[in-house]
Amino acid sequence: ASAVMGLRSLGVAGFNVTIPHKSSIIPLLDGLDVSAQSACAVNTVKNADGKLIGYNTDGDGLVKSLAEDLNFLPGDGDIVVIGAGGAARGAVASLCRAGAGRIIVYNRTPARALELVESIRLGHTDTEILMAADSFELKSCMRKASLLINTTSVGMNQDMLPFVDLADLSNNAKIYDMVYVPSVTPLLQQAREIGFRSANGLGMLVGQGELAFQIWTGILPPSGLMKSNLVNICAS
């Protein structure tokens, strides 16, 4: 709380917020943009004439990355989302706002998936949001999916999603893993071996950063500038 008050008094244009503060900062702010309201999480704060307004650019960064890295638009077909944490919530809310027709959420703890689905349904009635109650329902949903998104941290330690079998996907499906370190997770390695078009979360990281910069300054950074610099940093 003291850090937030200090930033307010300094008159900074804004700042980023990361785990584990994305939800705990909300009571300290003066208002929330619709992106933060629907995600129940804040990753970007703007100082608007002394009032601190919270935004969430993570989900919109994902939508941008899907278009640029996978040539996928949210309305292109069913989307299966693995996970029900903050990243999943932001992703589902943004996919709904971007025109998704049907989203299916699966989580190893079904109660968390159900809570996410029911809460986001309230404000996004144009999208059919469902949950897969178990691995059998997940398999059935994956057969009809055009996109599979992993929003969990599984893969950071070279581990596989034990309940996901890419053989259940149609040949034209695409795969997105939000994990970007390592750049090729076991899920993405398997996708490449089978021949699925896939991408990691680096584009999402760049997209959310570009949108945050635009919120603070009113200027969108030159296309590709942040990504090329980030790729160089990751490679060094």
C-alpha positions in Angstrom: 0.0 0.0 0.0 2.8 2.4 0.9 4.5 1.7 -2.5 1.3 2.5 -4.4 0.9 5.8 -2.4 4.4 6.7 -3.1 4.0 6.2 -6.8 0.9 8.3 -6.7 2.7 11.2 -5.0 5.6 11.0 -7.5 3.2 11.7 -10.4 4.4 8.8 -12.5 2.4 8.1 -15.7 1.8 4.5 -14.7 3.4 1.2 -13.7 3.1 -2.5 -14.2 2.0 -5.0 -11.6 3.0 -8.7 -11.6 2.3 -11.9 -9.6 1.4 -12.1 -6.7 0.0 -8.5 -6.6 -2.4 -8.5 -9.6 -5.5 -9.0 -7.4 -4.3 -7.6 -4.1 -3.7 -4.1 -5.6 -7.3 -3.7 -6.7 -8.6 -2.2 -3.3 -5.8 0.4 -3.5 -6.9 1.8 -6.8 -9.4 4.5 -7.7 -11.1 2.6 -10.5 -10.9 -0.3 -13.0 -11.1 -0.5 -16.7 -13.5 -3.1 -18.1 -10.5 -5.3 -19.0 -9.5 -5.5 -15.3 -13.1 -5.8 -14.1 -13.7 -8.9 -16.2 -10.3 -10.5 -15.4 -10.5 -9.6 -11.7 -6.8 -8.8 -12.0 -4.6 -5.8 -12.8 -1.3 -5.8 -14.6 -1.2 -2.1 -15.7 -1.9 1.0 -13.7 -2.4 4.5 -15.2 -2.1 7.7 -13.2 -5.0 9.8 -14.6 -4.7 13.2 -13.0 -3.9 11.7 -9.6 -6.4 8.8 -9.9 -4.9 5.4 -10.3 -6.9 3.3 -12.8 -6.3 -0.4 -13.2 -6.2 -2.2 -16.6 -5.4 -5.7 -17.7 -3.6 -6.0 -21.0 -2.6 -9.7 -20.7 -5.7 -11.0 -22.4 -5.7 -8.5 -25.2 -2.0 -9.2 -25.6 -2.9 -12.9 -26.1 -5.5 -12.0 -28.8 -2.9 -9.9 -30.6 -0.3 -12.7 -30.4 -2.8 -15.3 -31.7 -3.5 -13.1 -34.8 0.2 -12.4 -35.5 1.8 -15.7 -34.5 -0.9 -18.2 -35.4 -3.1 -16.3 -37.9 -6.0 -17.1 -35.6 -9.0 -14.9 -34.8 -11.2 -15.7 -31.8 -14.2 -16.3 -34.1 -12.4 -18.9 -36.1 -13.7 -21.9 -34.1 -14.0 -23.6 -30.7 -11.3 -22.7 -28.2 -10.2 -25.0 -25.4 -8.5 -23.3 -22.5 -6.5 -25.3 -20.0 -6.3 -23.8 -16.5 -8.6 -21.6 -14.4 -6.3 -19.2 -12.7 -5.7 -15.5 -13.3 -4.2 -16.0 -16.7 -7.1 -18.1 -17.8 -9.6 -15.6 -16.6 -8.0 -12.7 -18.5 -7.7 -14.9 -21.6 -11.3 -16.0 -21.6 -12.6 -12.5 -21.0 -10.6 -11.0 -23.8 -11.4 -13.8 -26.2 -15.1 -13.2 -25.5 -14.7 -9.4 -26.1 -12.9 -10.2 -29.4 -15.7 -12.3 -30.7 -15.2 -15.9 -29.7 -18.2 -18.1 -30.4 -17.5 -21.0 -27.9 -14.9 -21.5 -25.2 -14.4 -24.6 -23.1 -12.4 -24.4 -19.9 -10.8 -27.4 -18.3 -9.0 -27.5 -14.9 -7.8 -30.3 -12.7 -10.0 -28.8 -10.0 -13.4 -28.6 -11.6 -14.8 -26.2 -9.0 -12.3 -23.5 -10.1 -13.2 -24.0 -13.7 -16.9 -23.7 -12.9 -16.4 -20.5 -10.9 -14.5 -19.0 -13.8 -17.1 -20.0 -16.3 -20.1 -18.8 -14.3 -18.5 -15.4 -13.4 -17.4 -14.5 -17.0 -20.7 -15.7 -18.5 -22.5 -12.9 -16.7 -20.9 -10.1 -18.7 -20.3 -12.0 -22.0 -23.6 -13.4 -23.2 -22.6 -13.5 -26.9 -20.1 -16.2 -26.2 -21.0 -19.8 -25.2 -18.7 -20.5 -22.2 -18.6 -24.1 -21.0 -16.5 -26.3 -18.8 -15.2 -29.8 -19.4 -15.9 -31.7 -16.2 -13.4 -34.4 -16.6 -10.8 -35.8 -19.0 -13.4 -37.7 -21.0 -15.3 -34.4 -21.7 -12.0 -32.7 -22.5 -11.2 -35.3 -25.2 -14.6 -34.8 -26.8 -14.2 -31.0 -26.8 -10.7 -31.2 -28.2 -11.9 -33.1 -31.2 -14.0 -30.1 -32.2 -11.5 -27.4 -31.2 -9.7 -25.1 -33.6 -7.4 -23.8 -30.8 -5.9 -25.2 -27.6 -4.4 -22.7 -25.1 -2.4 -23.7 -22.1 -2.6 -20.9 -19.5 -0.9 -22.9 -16.7 2.8 -22.9 -15.7 3.1 -26.6 -16.6 6.0 -26.8 -19.1 8.3 -24.4 -17.3 10.1 -27.3 -15.7 10.0 -29.5 -18.9 6.9 -31.3 -17.7 4.0 -32.3 -19.9 0.3 -31.7 -19.4 -0.6 -35.2 -18.3 -4.3 -35.0 -19.2 -3.8 -33.5 -22.7 -3.4 -35.8 -25.7 -2.7 -33.8 -28.8 -3.9 -36.8 -30.9 -7.4 -35.8 -29.8 -7.2 -32.6 -31.9 -8.3 -32.3 -35.5 -5.5 -31.9 -38.0 -6.1 -28.2 -38.5 -6.1 -27.2 -34.9 -3.5 -24.8 -33.5 -1.8 -24.7 -30.1 -0.7 -21.8 -27.9 1.4 -22.2 -24.8 1.6 -19.1 -22.6 4.9 -20.4 -21.2 7.9 -18.8 -23.0 10.7 -20.0 -20.9 11.8 -22.5 -22.2 10.9 -21.3 -25.6 9.9 -24.8 -26.7 7.9 -26.6 -23.9 7.2 -30.3 -24.1 3.7 -29.4 -25.3 5.1 -27.3 -28.1 7.7 -30.0 -28.9 5.0 -32.6 -29.3 2.9 -30.2 -31.4 5.9 -29.7 -33.8 6.5 -33.4 -34.0 2.9 -34.1 -35.0 2.8 -31.1 -37.3 0.5 -28.7 -35.6 1.0 -25.0 -36.0 2.0 -23.6 -32.5 3.4 -20.7 -30.6 4.7 -19.9 -27.2 3.8 -16.9 -25.0 6.5 -14.5 -26.0 4.1 -12.7 -28.4 1.6 -12.3 -25.6 4.3 -10.8 -23.3 5.2 -8.3 -26.1 1.5 -7.6 -26.9 0.6 -6.8 -23.3 3.7 -4.5 -23.0 2.8 -2.6 -26.2 -0.7 -2.1 -25.0 0.5 -0.9 -21.5 2.8 1.6 -23.1 0.0 2.9 -25.2 -2.2 3.3 -22.1 0.5 5.4 -20.4 1.6 7.5 -23.3 -1.2 7.4 -25.9 1.4 6.1 -28.4 1.6 2.6 -29.8 5.3 1.5 -30.1 6.6 0.7 -33.6 5.5 -2.7 -34.7 8.0 -5.4 -33.9 10.4 -3.2 -31.9 9.6 -4.6 -28.5 9.6 -8.2 -29.8 13.0 -7.9 -31.6 14.6 -6.5 -28.5 13.0 -9.1 -26.3 14.1 -11.9 -28.6 17.7 -10.6 -28.4 17.6 -10.4 -24.6 16.2 -14.0 -24.4 18.9 -15.2 -26.8 21.8 -13.6 -24.8 
